[in-house]
Amino acid sequence: MKENNEQVKVAPADIPLVAKSIAKGFRENGWTTAGTESSESSRTMGFLNGEKKYLAAITLSHDGRNVSCSYNVEKVDEVVSNDEDVEEENGGLVVGGLAALAAGAIVFPITTLAGGIGLLTAALFSSSTEDEITADAIKIIREKLTEIESRIESKRKLAPQSHYDLFISYRKDGGQDFARSLYDYYKNKGKSVFFYQAAQAKLTGYINAVTQDAVRRSDAVIFVLSPGFFNKCTDKNDGCRVELEAALDADKFIVPVRLAGYSGKKTPAGIPKRLREFGLLQGVDIASLRPDVSPIMAINQRLRLNPLHRKSGKNNRKG
């Protein structure tokens, strides 16, 4: 079966909860856990329908912001729970370890009852079919993903609403260090600041929905424009694009901060006109500051132009 891949509207911190929900769904339908494997950015689970010899493999992974779920369901002809290679004489198929992986098997490290690490290996049939067992497994996965998304979104909506003095938007590549310095400065000044890197461990729910909401509840939004800031904005689900559109839609007071190397004239085709024009708004150009003016001083000068409830469009003229 062709591997499926779907975006899951939850935060990276929610992956354990999603995994638990999917595992529960399989167990309730008579599947057994075949094995698990985890890393900093992913969790893979295997579930076995022993009677019919089917293996469902599900991987939940994230890129630091967005979560995706890839899954595959295949019929298997041999299952071995061992850390040693096992050779099957009929057909000469070797299962277990790297030999099985090279032969097209799915291999999961598993923790045994004795606390040791073994391998659960399932050697796949060369051909797979879309049948009732496969369809049932896919249904379990999709239903559990929808259920957990709804549950987390409801929980997020019921959470106490926070107000922020500032929201700082940035690209991880090229802008995170400068954005972090702004966050540290304003936090030390007693300001309430939404900064994704500091908040991500506590976030629940679909990240883009969470950041949109935070933008709307902020008095001002600082966009740290690093080189290539707009390159990913052709994707309507790109985090920075979502944050920028939320700020523009809510008519927030915006302070663009252009780092060295950034050019607002080099935006890719395919992004909305208002996003292209945003790069030309009056803001703080780090490379053009006088020696006696620090970036923080220049940003504060812009922020002072933002009386509460004043329309941001009056303060952000092209220049």
URBEL-V570893 format. One record per residue. PSI is psi in degrees with one decimal (NA if undefined). NEAR is the number of other ideal C-beta (glycine too) atoms within 10 Angstrom. Layout:
PSI/NEAR ; PSI/NEAR
This chain:
141.0/15 ; 138.9/7 ; 138.0/10 ; 148.0/14 ; 126.7/12 ; 145.2/13 ; 137.9/13 ; 128.9/21 ; 65.1/20 ; 172.1/27 ; 156.5/25 ; -35.5/19 ; -16.2/16 ; -4.5/25 ; -44.9/20 ; -36.9/11 ; -40.6/15 ; -44.4/22 ; -42.4/21 ; -40.7/12 ; -43.2/16 ; -43.3/25 ; -40.9/17 ; -41.0/12 ; -41.1/21 ; -42.8/23 ; -38.9/12 ; -20.8/9 ; 18.8/13 ; 8.8/12 ; 155.1/22 ; 151.6/11 ; 126.1/15 ; -30.8/24 ; 166.8/23 ; 155.3/17 ; 130.8/14 ; 149.8/14 ; -175.5/8 ; -28.3/7 ; 4.6/13 ; 161.0/15 ; 124.8/18 ; 136.3/20 ; 145.0/21 ; 138.2/23 ; 135.4/25 ; 129.2/20 ; 89.2/22 ; -37.7/13 ; -42.4/8 ; -3.3/12 ; 62.7/16 ; 142.7/21 ; 126.4/27 ; 124.3/25 ; 125.0/20 ; 130.4/26 ; 123.9/18 ; 124.7/25 ; 162.3/18 ; 157.7/20 ; 20.1/11 ; -16.1/13 ; -54.1/16 ; 146.1/19 ; 137.0/23 ; 155.8/14 ; 119.1/22 ; 141.6/15 ; 155.8/23 ; 142.0/20 ; 124.3/25 ; 151.2/22 ; 141.4/19 ; 156.3/22 ; -1.9/14 ; 133.9/19 ; 127.2/16 ; 130.7/21 ; 93.7/14 ; 158.7/13 ; 10.9/16 ; 150.2/9 ; 137.1/15 ; 128.9/16 ; 129.4/10 ; 118.4/13 ; -40.7/6 ; 109.5/6 ; -9.7/9 ; 23.2/7 ; 129.1/17 ; 126.0/18 ; 149.9/24 ; 137.2/24 ; -155.3/18 ; -28.1/12 ; -41.0/17 ; -40.0/23 ; -42.5/14 ; -27.2/9 ; 2.7/14 ; 23.0/12 ; 163.6/24 ; 127.0/21 ; 128.0/21 ; 125.8/20 ; 137.4/14 ; 149.8/18 ; 121.3/11 ; 168.5/11 ; -29.2/5 ; -3.4/6 ; -4.4/6 ; 174.2/9 ; 124.6/9 ; -168.9/18 ; 137.3/21 ; 120.7/23 ; 134.4/29 ; 115.8/25 ; 126.3/26 ; 148.8/18 ; 152.4/13 ; -24.7/7 ; 144.4/7 ; 156.3/16 ; 147.7/10 ; 105.4/11 ; -171.0/13 ; -41.5/8 ; -45.4/18 ; -45.7/19 ; -39.3/11 ; -40.8/16 ; -43.4/26 ; -38.9/17 ; -42.3/12 ; -47.7/22 ; -50.3/20 ; -39.1/15 ; -40.6/13 ; -35.9/21 ; -45.5/23 ; -41.8/12 ; -46.2/14 ; -34.7/21 ; -45.6/17 ; -42.0/11 ; -43.7/16 ; -38.4/21 ; -40.6/17 ; -41.1/11 ; -41.8/12 ; -41.5/17 ; -27.7/11 ; -9.3/7 ; 151.1/12 ; 137.1/4 ; 133.3/9 ; 152.8/12 ; 143.3/10 ; 137.7/19 ; -37.9/15 ; 145.6/21 ; 128.1/26 ; 118.8/27 ; 141.8/27 ; 163.0/28 ; 137.4/22 ; -42.9/16 ; 108.8/12 ; -22.5/17 ; -12.2/23 ; -42.1/16 ; -44.5/12 ; -42.4/18 ; -39.5/23 ; -38.3/16 ; -36.5/13 ; -44.3/20 ; -47.7/22 ; -42.0/13 ; -50.9/15 ; -32.0/21 ; -41.2/14 ; -21.9/8 ; 2.4/11 ; 12.5/7 ; 149.7/14 ; 116.7/15 ; 130.8/20 ; 117.6/24 ; 115.4/23 ; -44.1/23 ; -35.7/14 ; -27.0/14 ; -16.9/16 ; -34.3/15 ; -23.4/9 ; -6.4/8 ; 141.4/19 ; 152.0/17 ; 177.8/22 ; 120.0/21 ; -45.2/24 ; -36.7/20 ; -38.2/16 ; -46.2/20 ; -36.5/22 ; -46.4/18 ; -40.6/18 ; -38.1/22 ; -45.7/23 ; -26.0/15 ; 20.3/15 ; 144.6/24 ; -33.1/18 ; 155.9/22 ; 125.2/25 ; 125.5/28 ; 117.1/26 ; 106.2/27 ; 99.7/28 ; 164.4/22 ; 131.3/16 ; 13.7/16 ; -39.8/28 ; 0.4/23 ; -34.1/15 ; 1.1/16 ; -2.5/22 ; -20.4/15 ; 118.7/13 ; -16.9/11 ; 2.5/10 ; 134.3/20 ; -47.2/22 ; -36.8/22 ; -43.0/20 ; -44.0/20 ; -40.9/23 ; -44.2/25 ; -35.8/19 ; -40.4/21 ; -41.2/24 ; -42.8/20 ; -36.8/12 ; 2.8/14 ; 44.9/12 ; 154.7/22 ; 121.0/23 ; 136.2/23 ; 102.1/27 ; 132.0/24 ; 108.3/24 ; 117.4/22 ; 166.2/22 ; 133.2/11 ; -13.7/12 ; 140.2/22 ; 117.5/13 ; -11.9/19 ; -5.2/7 ; 58.7/12 ; 142.8/19 ; 153.3/12 ; 154.5/6 ; -0.2/8 ; 152.0/19 ; 149.5/15 ; -40.8/7 ; -25.9/11 ; -38.0/17 ; -40.2/16 ; -26.6/13 ; -37.5/26 ; -12.0/19 ; -0.2/14 ; 149.6/17 ; 132.7/14 ; -138.7/22 ; 118.9/23 ; 102.5/18 ; -40.8/19 ; -17.9/9 ; 2.5/10 ; 144.5/13 ; 154.5/8 ; -29.0/5 ; 4.7/6 ; 116.6/12 ; 159.5/12 ; -41.6/17 ; -41.9/14 ; -44.3/12 ; -40.4/19 ; -41.8/21 ; -36.4/15 ; -39.5/12 ; -42.2/20 ; -29.2/17 ; -15.8/8 ; 4.5/15 ; 76.0/17 ; 145.4/9 ; 139.5/7 ; 2.6/6 ; 140.1/12 ; 126.5/10 ; -27.7/18 ; -24.7/12 ; -18.5/10 ; -15.4/17 ; 76.4/21 ; 150.4/9 ; 143.5/9 ; NA/8
